């Protein structure tokens, strides 16, 4: 929460108190005003509190046209990294989620650009000819070489290394929903932050602006599955080995009949509703399991129903680095909230994970197995999602 502003050093030693102004309701200070103010004063954006590698912010252009629509502000820095800013007034949680999805769309669109695309669209936005991005960067770094800069910008765009900022007034954190949305839509290598811009007016009309970072992500990397001893067990191998079964190498490709039967078996589970309204439902995957995406990239809940081992189970899994990092941070503490029978197991790769399982023969019917699976998935989501949300966004 922002505190009040007081001016103490008036000539008559009196004290002046500034009053908080809502954006959009006072003297035309709306989204366009905020866009123009931030573009003209990039130091108002606390980039060093969010991701210092993107500073200093050099104004590139406003209303940058992309296939996803016009972006409010684009900044660049001398090492060729782009900061994409969208300015919005915050009215409700749904509006926040929409603008986050919007800025992610901008990032995906620009990720497919060449340097020539960026140069052309910058010229269109500014009405200036020439290599405008380089000219702006060279003004801040006179020793900059053009070909090095072009290569750096091209590489950053190709790898999706952007700083995505949402700037507005009255922002509330809503970190959980934003974490999920980012995780579901993430391009590779970007950082994300929300900046609240608070306005205060003194009795004489002077304006004070107080920006602050509300939330930020760690850099989100796209995970690439590498088939070697360092990879965590994946897909069917992950299910069978982690649950104690053996992998049948001839069963990797489904036939239509077996796949249809599995889809039908798992359909009630894929239609389940979680206590957490922001949790997406499970998704069926061959062979004979479902996955539930968690807020942290590279992590998910898996539920399996193994014929060979006569087991059903639920466990936390993911790409090796993400899973190992999450387990090192969370430790044994979540076990207090996980269902009875849960334990920390160790895969053959050495990575640990939370898991619970039962014998299929313990249940009187398939419906009872599915009901247990849904209860376990819901309980695991309730125990792990809040903890992972607090880890991914600082």
Secondary structure by P-SEA (a helix, b strand, c coil): cbbbbbbccccccbbbbbbbbbccccccccaaaaaaaaaaccccccccccccccccccccccccccccccccbbbbcccbbbbbbbbbbcccaaaaaaaaaaaaaaaaaaccccaaaaaaaaaaaaccccaaaaaaaaaacccccaaaaaaaaaaaaaacccbbbbbbcccccaaaaaaaaaaaccccbbbbbbbbbbbbbcccbbbbbbbbbcccccbbbbbbbbccccccccaaaaaaaaaccccccccccccaaaaaaaaaaaccccccccccccccccccccccbbbbbcccccbbbbbbbbccccccbbbbbccaaaaaaaaaaacccccccccccbbbbbccccbbbbbbbbbccccccaaaaaaaaaaaaaaaaaacaaaaaaaacc
